[in-house]
Amino acid sequence: MTTLDNPGTPFAVLDTTRLERNIARLRDHLGSLGVPLRLHVKTSKSVEVANRVHGSSGGPVTVSTLAEAEHFADAGYRDILYAVGIDPHKLPRVAALIDRGVTVTVLLDSVAQAHALRRFAQEEGVAVSALIEVDCDGHRGGVAPDDPALIDIGKVLADRGQLAGVLTHAGESYFACTADALRLAARAERDVAVAAAEALRAEGLPCPVVSAGSTPTAHAATDLTGVTEVRAGNYVFFDLVMAGVGVCAIDDIALSVVVTVIGHQPAKGWILTDGGWMATSRDRGTAVQAVDQGYGLVADLTGNLIPGLVMTGASQEHGILAVRTGPVADIPLGTRLRILPNHACATAAQYSRYHVVASAAAATEVAAIWPRHNGW
């Protein structure tokens, strides 16, 4: 029997008890609102995790890289949204997936991209459908729903039957700090998406897909009328940023990193581990929240939090643990600990596989190894 005491540290651990609970929670919530989920696989990059969400028959997924699209196509997924603005140089890889019978939809927010997509379709004889990204909160990309460019882009795409619809992403919801703020972000995301769809339809353009989503707004939404699908991905694992936003509890975090205590600096109150920022990432997302969790909270090997102990510092291959207040924790050399991540997407990206455990059973027994697919 392999346990978390056996593999060389650091390594990533996935708790399937918490994973299943997180999956069920959003499934039930969206079911009550009557809107299907298009799972974003950018966090887990794991077919095994996606299968837990969609079942063995597969289902619609969102990807953040074409490497993910190709990997999930190999696993039988046939409805894929590539939700990063399309670079025309990547279109041959998109076309290769379509030639394999995969429905691939791309994302864009400019007339220039729409013309490039139309030219590619004309020259290569392959139709690539696109969603128009609409800006709902000023967070990143997208056109405003009342920007004339929305209609201009729609007309270019519709000319060859490539207009699939619109997409919004409420990225600013990651900085909300109250339940009311989250509900307002979810409402704004829906309202902007629906307004953009109605603007296209008013010009006689098709808009069958109205796609909205982020992990915070997917959970906070109370009315998704007019939305045809919701995208979310981080929620399968959750992390300390999501706990700080109030979307989950710390006990919901399914991903952690096992590290080993390799030294002590009593005068500084430090415990040193072999898990630096190469093991956890340098993401410090909680630094702007009400409670700064450093580089992560610390649990024992069974997953129980050690009160007050935080990963306060990190160099490439060294982690520094310290208590927030009080005496230095007495944790012997060689002890294995788990670090709960600030940002699950960034931490998981450090690894090529997950060591899978079930907290409801033997919390340190490794039940399986699930691969993940990195790269672009």
Buried (B, 14 or more C-beta within 10 A) or exposed (E): EEBBEEBEBBBBBBBBBBBBBBBEBBEEBBEEBEBEBBBBBBBBBBBBBBBBBBEEEBBBBBBBBBBBBBBBBEBEBBBBBBBBBBEBEBBEBBBBBBEEEBBBBBBBBBBEBBBBBBEBBEEBEBBBBBBBBBBBBEBEBBBBBEBEBBBBBBBBBBEBEBBBBBBBBBBBBBBBEEEEBBBBBBBBBBBBBBBBBBBBEEEEBBBEBBBBBBBBBBBBBEEBEBBBBBBBBBBBBBBBBBBBBBBBEBEBBBBBBBBBBBEBEEEEBBBBBBBBBBBBBEBBBBEEBEEBBBBBBBBBBEBEBBEEBBBBBBEEBBBBBBBEEEEBBEBEEEBBBBBBBBBBBBBBBBBEBBBBBBBEEEBBEBBBBBBBBBEE
